Amino acid sequence: MINSHKIDEIVPFLEAIKKDPHRSAYMDVMIHEQYFHPTYVDYQPDYREKVLKTIQWVTDNGYKPAFLSEVLFG
């Protein structure tokens, strides 16, 4: 969940997952949309950039959209 990371922590966080063979085959990217809304108590003004940085990283690193069942059961 990228909302729990500062923007400069996102790439190192993702890189650590990529290096771990037990965690890198399938990456579940999750967001909580409420962080986009200025009226939300924990609004994050840089949330859009966090999402874009994350999606750019997974794309650049060869990850493709998939359902977990496809990864587990082929």
DASUL-V819437 format. One record per pair of residues at least 4 apart in sequence whose ideal C-beta (glycine too) atoms are under 6 Angstrom apart, sorted by the first residue. I is the first residue (numbers start at 1). J is the second residue. D is the distance in whole Angstrom. If there is no record, write none. Layout:
BEGIN
i=I j=J d=D
i=I j=J d=D
END
This chain:
BEGIN
i=1 j=30 d=5
i=2 j=10 d=6
i=2 j=50 d=5
i=2 j=54 d=5
i=3 j=32 d=5
i=3 j=35 d=5
i=5 j=9 d=4
i=5 j=10 d=5
i=5 j=13 d=6
i=7 j=46 d=5
i=7 j=49 d=6
i=7 j=50 d=5
i=9 j=13 d=6
i=10 j=53 d=5
i=10 j=54 d=6
i=11 j=57 d=6
i=14 j=57 d=5
i=17 j=23 d=5
i=17 j=24 d=6
i=18 j=24 d=5
i=20 j=24 d=6
i=26 j=71 d=4
i=27 j=63 d=6
i=31 j=51 d=6
i=34 j=40 d=5
i=35 j=44 d=5
i=35 j=47 d=5
i=36 j=47 d=5
i=38 j=43 d=5
i=58 j=63 d=4
i=66 j=70 d=5
i=66 j=71 d=6
i=69 j=73 d=6
END
